[in-house]
Amino acid sequence: MIDYSELLTIMRLNRLTLATPFVIALGTCFYVLESGAQPGTMKQIVPGVWFREGEMQTMGHCNNIVIEMKDYLIVVDANFPSGARMAMADAKKVSSKPVKYVFDTHHHGDHAYGNPVWTRAGATTLAYVGVADEMKRYEPAGWKSAAKTRPDVAELNLPTAEPPMQTFTKTPYVLDDGNRRVEFYFFGWAHTRGDGFVYLPKDKVLCTGDALVNGPYNFTGQGNIKNWNNVLAQAQKLKAEHILPGHGAPGGAELFAGQMLFFSELQKAVQGAIHDGKTLNQLVQTANGKTTTTINLPATVKNWAGDGLGSQVKDVFEEASQGKPHGEIVGGK
């Protein structure tokens, strides 16, 4: 079961009170062509590709990417149900073509719980097979937990999360209509066992889900932290010029360098503390629902080091001490 309280802490959603019902509205979408994207806006990255930054601080939404094919659209990530409705409305504003595929980069609720919204509208949800496998591990517990605090999940009145309709095992899985080629990759277990990447070779655009984020949004609870940078190194070989993360603003190749350095420094600091005989209780403290740490990371990775650092230190410590991926430690075998 995913610990949504920990996930939201790491994503710095302290301004979002999920226990309080909120209004799910479509609102107004502003189109940004050159400046950086902002929550609830659409930014054209290259012709036919738009980046929608999710309302993370207020509604817990992930980012979405809309990719225009000859006769249809591909949307990256189903989002939460409320985010799915917003992304669907905004996709219609940039193209009259129907959404044919929605790609789940992984199984977490803010990326996949909107699946029923899209399939009821006629789209096919698509993912690497590992996403469906992760749902078998963590559902329906995660869905039921989210339904207690999120009206958009509860109102669907479903017993569990809807798995992707179509999965693939060999990568890259390719969609090519003659106008645009879209490649779907799985490089291994980083954030989850199902982490999927979407690459547009002609446009040099890479959609990374939560395997690569731009900011302090790394949830490590179900990850393979030791292997995370190995996965990113494989994705880095694609030499993409436009990096569209699951959370945070879009960027370039510098996002790879920054996040990989963050994980290197995090693991080095924890391993050093273990070598010095420090215990977990000496490194991490929890009081009044907030987890803090005595570990300090260099300023070079401050973009990725935030309020969730204490939880990340705990996860790295447990993974290093027990010699297996943290996702296995929390029961997802």
C-alpha positions as CSV (number, residue, x, y, z in Angstrom):
1,M,0.0,0.0,0.0
2,I,1.3,3.4,-0.9
3,D,1.7,5.8,2.1
4,Y,-0.1,8.8,0.6
5,S,0.9,11.0,3.7
6,E,4.5,10.4,3.0
7,L,4.2,10.9,-0.7
8,L,2.4,14.2,-0.2
9,T,5.1,15.3,2.2
10,I,7.9,14.6,-0.2
11,M,6.0,16.4,-2.9
12,R,5.7,19.4,-0.6
13,L,1.9,19.5,-0.7
14,N,1.7,21.1,2.8
15,R,-0.7,23.7,1.4
16,L,-3.2,21.0,0.4
17,T,-5.5,19.7,3.0
18,L,-6.8,16.5,1.5
19,A,-9.2,15.9,4.4
20,T,-11.2,18.9,3.4
21,P,-13.4,18.4,0.3
22,F,-12.5,20.7,-2.5
23,V,-14.3,21.9,-5.6
24,I,-13.2,20.1,-8.8
25,A,-13.4,22.8,-11.5
26,L,-12.1,23.0,-15.0
27,G,-11.1,26.6,-14.7
28,T,-9.4,28.7,-17.3
29,C,-6.3,27.5,-19.1
30,F,-3.6,30.0,-20.2
31,Y,-1.3,29.2,-23.0
32,V,2.4,29.9,-22.5
33,L,4.6,29.8,-25.6
34,E,8.0,31.0,-24.5
35,S,8.1,31.6,-20.7
36,G,8.2,28.7,-18.2
37,A,5.0,26.8,-17.5
38,Q,2.9,27.4,-14.5
39,P,0.2,25.2,-12.8
40,G,-2.8,24.9,-15.0
41,T,-1.1,26.2,-18.1
42,M,-0.2,24.7,-21.5
43,K,3.2,25.3,-23.0
44,Q,4.1,24.4,-26.5
45,I,7.5,22.6,-26.4
46,V,7.8,21.9,-30.1
47,P,5.2,22.0,-32.8
48,G,2.5,19.4,-31.9
49,V,3.7,18.8,-28.3
50,W,2.3,20.6,-25.3
51,F,3.3,20.5,-21.6
52,R,0.7,21.0,-19.0
53,E,2.0,21.7,-15.5
54,G,-0.2,20.1,-12.9
55,E,-1.8,21.9,-10.0
56,M,0.4,20.0,-7.5
57,Q,0.3,22.4,-4.6
58,T,-3.5,22.8,-4.6
59,M,-4.9,19.5,-6.0
60,G,-2.0,17.0,-6.1
61,H,-1.9,16.8,-9.9
62,C,1.0,15.6,-11.9
63,N,2.1,17.1,-15.2
64,N,0.6,16.0,-18.5
65,I,2.0,16.0,-22.0
66,V,-0.2,16.1,-25.1
67,I,1.4,14.7,-28.3
68,E,-0.3,15.3,-31.6
69,M,-0.3,12.5,-34.2
70,K,-1.8,12.6,-37.7
71,D,-5.3,11.6,-36.7
72,Y,-5.2,11.5,-32.9
73,L,-3.6,12.6,-29.6
74,I,-1.5,10.8,-27.1
75,V,-1.6,12.0,-23.5
76,V,1.2,11.1,-21.1
77,D,-0.2,10.2,-17.6
78,A,-3.8,9.8,-16.6
79,N,-3.4,12.0,-13.5
80,F,-5.9,11.9,-10.6
81,P,-9.5,12.0,-11.9
82,S,-9.8,15.8,-11.4
83,G,-6.5,16.3,-13.2
84,A,-7.7,14.0,-16.0
85,R,-10.8,16.2,-16.6
86,M,-8.7,19.3,-16.7
87,A,-6.1,17.8,-19.0
88,M,-8.9,16.5,-21.3
89,A,-10.5,20.0,-21.5
90,D,-7.2,21.6,-22.2
91,A,-6.2,19.1,-24.9
92,K,-9.4,20.0,-26.7
93,K,-8.3,23.6,-26.7
94,V,-5.1,22.9,-28.6
95,S,-6.4,20.2,-31.0
96,S,-9.8,18.9,-32.2
97,K,-8.3,15.4,-32.6
98,P,-9.5,12.7,-30.2
99,V,-7.3,11.3,-27.5
100,K,-6.6,7.7,-28.6
101,Y,-3.9,6.7,-26.0
102,V,-3.2,7.7,-22.5
103,F,0.2,6.4,-21.2
104,D,0.6,5.7,-17.5
105,T,4.3,6.3,-16.6
106,H,3.7,4.4,-13.3
107,H,1.0,3.2,-11.0
108,H,0.8,6.0,-8.4
109,G,-2.6,7.7,-8.0
110,D,-1.5,11.1,-9.2
111,H,-0.5,9.4,-12.5
112,A,-2.9,6.5,-13.0
113,Y,-6.1,7.0,-10.9
114,G,-7.7,9.0,-13.7
115,N,-7.7,6.0,-16.0
116,P,-11.5,5.5,-15.8
117,V,-12.1,9.1,-16.8
118,W,-10.1,8.6,-20.0
119,T,-11.4,5.1,-20.9
120,R,-15.0,6.2,-20.4
121,A,-14.2,8.9,-22.9
122,G,-13.0,6.3,-25.4
123,A,-9.3,6.4,-25.0
124,T,-7.0,3.3,-24.5
125,T,-4.8,3.4,-21.5
126,L,-1.3,2.1,-22.2
127,A,1.7,1.2,-19.9
128,Y,4.7,-1.1,-19.5
129,V,3.5,-4.3,-18.0
130,G,5.2,-3.5,-14.7
131,V,2.6,-0.8,-14.0
132,A,-0.2,-3.4,-14.0
133,D,2.0,-5.7,-11.8
134,E,2.5,-2.9,-9.3
135,M,-1.3,-2.3,-9.2
136,K,-1.7,-6.0,-8.3
137,R,0.8,-5.4,-5.4
138,Y,-0.6,-2.2,-4.0
139,E,-4.3,-2.2,-4.9
140,P,-7.0,-2.0,-3.7
141,A,-5.4,-0.6,-0.5
142,G,-4.1,2.5,-2.2
143,W,-7.3,3.3,-4.0
144,K,-9.4,2.9,-0.8
145,S,-7.0,5.1,1.1
146,A,-7.2,7.8,-1.5
147,A,-11.0,7.6,-1.7
148,K,-11.2,8.5,2.0
149,T,-9.6,11.9,1.4
150,R,-10.1,12.7,-2.3
151,P,-13.7,13.4,-3.5
152,D,-12.6,12.9,-7.2
153,V,-11.6,9.3,-6.4
154,A,-14.5,8.5,-4.2
155,E,-17.1,9.8,-6.7
156,L,-16.1,7.2,-9.3
157,N,-17.6,4.6,-7.0
158,L,-15.1,1.9,-8.0
159,P,-13.7,-0.8,-5.8
160,T,-10.1,-0.4,-6.9
161,A,-7.8,1.3,-9.4
162,E,-8.4,0.6,-13.1
163,P,-5.3,-1.0,-14.6
164,P,-4.1,0.0,-18.1
165,M,-6.1,-1.6,-20.9
166,Q,-3.0,-2.4,-23.0
167,T,0.5,-3.3,-21.8
168,F,3.8,-4.1,-23.5
169,T,6.8,-6.1,-22.4
170,K,9.5,-5.4,-25.0
171,T,10.9,-2.0,-25.4
172,P,10.8,0.2,-27.2
173,Y,7.2,-0.1,-27.9
174,V,6.5,2.1,-30.9
175,L,3.6,4.1,-32.3
176,D,4.4,5.5,-35.8
177,D,1.8,7.0,-38.1
178,G,4.1,8.3,-40.7
179,N,4.0,11.8,-39.3
180,R,5.5,11.2,-35.9
181,R,7.3,8.3,-34.2
182,V,6.7,7.8,-30.5
183,E,8.9,5.3,-28.5
184,F,7.9,4.0,-25.1
185,Y,10.7,2.7,-22.9
186,F,11.3,0.7,-19.7
187,F,14.9,0.9,-18.4
188,G,14.4,-0.7,-15.0
189,W,13.3,-0.2,-11.5
190,A,13.9,3.4,-10.1
191,H,10.8,5.2,-8.7
192,T,8.7,2.1,-9.2
193,R,9.0,-1.3,-10.9
194,G,7.0,0.1,-13.9
195,D,8.7,3.4,-14.7
196,G,8.0,4.2,-18.3
197,F,9.6,6.9,-20.5
198,V,8.2,8.4,-23.7
199,Y,10.7,9.6,-26.4
200,L,10.1,11.5,-29.6
201,P,13.3,10.9,-31.6
202,K,12.7,13.5,-34.3
203,D,11.8,16.3,-31.7
204,K,14.3,15.1,-29.1
205,V,11.6,15.3,-26.4
206,L,11.6,12.9,-23.4
207,C,8.8,12.5,-20.9
208,T,10.2,11.0,-17.7
209,G,7.3,10.5,-15.3
210,D,8.6,10.5,-11.7
211,A,11.8,8.7,-12.5
212,L,13.1,12.2,-13.2
213,V,11.6,15.3,-11.6
214,N,12.5,19.0,-11.4
215,G,12.5,19.8,-7.7
216,P,12.1,18.2,-4.3
217,Y,9.5,15.7,-5.4
218,N,11.3,12.3,-5.3
219,F,9.2,9.7,-3.5
220,T,11.6,6.9,-2.6
221,G,9.2,4.6,-0.6
222,Q,8.6,2.1,-3.3
223,G,11.8,2.6,-5.2
224,N,15.1,0.9,-5.9
225,I,17.2,3.8,-4.8
226,K,20.5,2.1,-5.5
227,N,19.5,1.4,-9.1
228,W,17.8,4.7,-9.7
229,N,20.8,6.4,-11.3
230,N,21.4,3.3,-13.5
231,V,18.0,3.8,-15.0
232,L,18.5,7.5,-15.5
233,A,21.9,6.8,-17.2
234,Q,20.1,4.6,-19.8
235,A,17.5,7.2,-20.5
236,Q,20.2,9.9,-20.7
237,K,21.8,8.0,-23.7
238,L,18.8,9.0,-25.8
239,K,20.3,12.5,-25.7
240,A,17.0,14.3,-25.5
241,E,17.1,18.1,-25.6
242,H,13.6,18.7,-24.0
243,I,13.0,17.0,-20.7
244,L,9.4,16.9,-19.5
245,P,9.3,15.6,-15.9
246,G,6.4,14.2,-13.9
247,H,6.6,17.1,-11.5
248,G,8.2,20.5,-11.8
249,A,9.0,22.7,-14.8
250,P,10.4,21.4,-18.1
251,G,14.1,21.7,-18.7
252,G,17.0,20.3,-20.6
253,A,19.8,17.8,-20.1
254,E,20.8,19.6,-16.9
255,L,17.9,17.9,-15.1
256,F,19.6,14.5,-15.5
257,A,22.9,15.9,-14.1
258,G,21.1,17.5,-11.2
259,Q,18.9,14.7,-10.1
260,M,21.7,12.0,-10.5
261,L,24.0,14.1,-8.4
262,F,21.3,14.4,-5.8
263,F,20.9,10.7,-5.5
264,S,24.7,10.2,-5.4
265,E,25.2,12.8,-2.7
266,L,22.2,11.4,-0.7
267,Q,23.5,7.8,-0.8
268,K,27.1,8.9,0.0
269,A,26.0,10.9,3.0
270,V,23.9,8.0,4.4
271,Q,26.6,5.4,3.7
272,G,29.1,7.7,5.5
273,A,26.8,8.0,8.5
274,I,26.4,4.2,8.6
275,H,30.2,3.7,8.4
276,D,30.5,6.1,11.3
277,G,28.2,3.9,13.4
278,K,25.2,6.2,13.3
279,T,21.8,4.7,13.9
280,L,18.6,5.5,12.1
281,N,17.2,7.2,15.2
282,Q,20.3,9.5,15.2
283,L,19.8,10.5,11.6
284,V,16.0,10.8,11.4
285,Q,13.5,12.2,13.8
286,T,9.7,12.4,13.6
287,A,7.6,14.8,15.6
288,N,4.2,16.2,15.1
289,G,3.8,14.3,11.9
290,K,7.0,15.9,10.4
291,T,10.1,13.9,9.6
292,T,13.5,15.7,9.8
293,T,17.1,14.7,9.5
294,T,20.6,15.6,10.7
295,I,21.9,14.8,7.2
296,N,22.9,17.9,5.2
297,L,23.5,17.8,1.5
298,P,25.6,20.2,-0.5
299,A,24.1,23.3,-2.1
300,T,24.7,21.9,-5.6
301,V,21.6,19.7,-5.1
302,K,19.4,22.1,-3.2
303,N,16.8,22.1,-6.1
304,W,16.0,18.4,-5.3
305,A,16.5,18.5,-1.5
306,G,13.4,19.7,0.3
307,D,11.0,18.9,3.1
308,G,11.0,15.2,2.2
309,L,14.7,14.7,2.9
310,G,14.1,13.0,6.2
311,S,11.9,10.4,4.6
312,Q,14.4,9.9,1.8
313,V,17.3,9.4,4.3
314,K,15.2,6.8,6.2
315,D,14.5,4.9,3.0
316,V,18.2,5.0,1.9
317,F,19.3,3.9,5.4
318,E,16.8,1.0,5.4
319,E,17.7,-0.1,1.9
320,A,21.5,0.0,2.6
321,S,21.1,-1.8,5.9
322,Q,18.9,-4.6,4.6
323,G,20.6,-5.0,1.2
324,K,17.4,-4.9,-0.9
325,P,15.3,-2.4,-2.7
326,H,13.1,-0.3,-0.5
327,G,10.1,-1.4,-2.4
328,E,10.6,-4.9,-1.2
329,I,11.2,-3.7,2.4
330,V,7.7,-2.1,2.5
331,G,6.1,-5.4,1.4
332,G,5.8,-5.1,-2.4
333,K,7.4,-8.4,-3.3
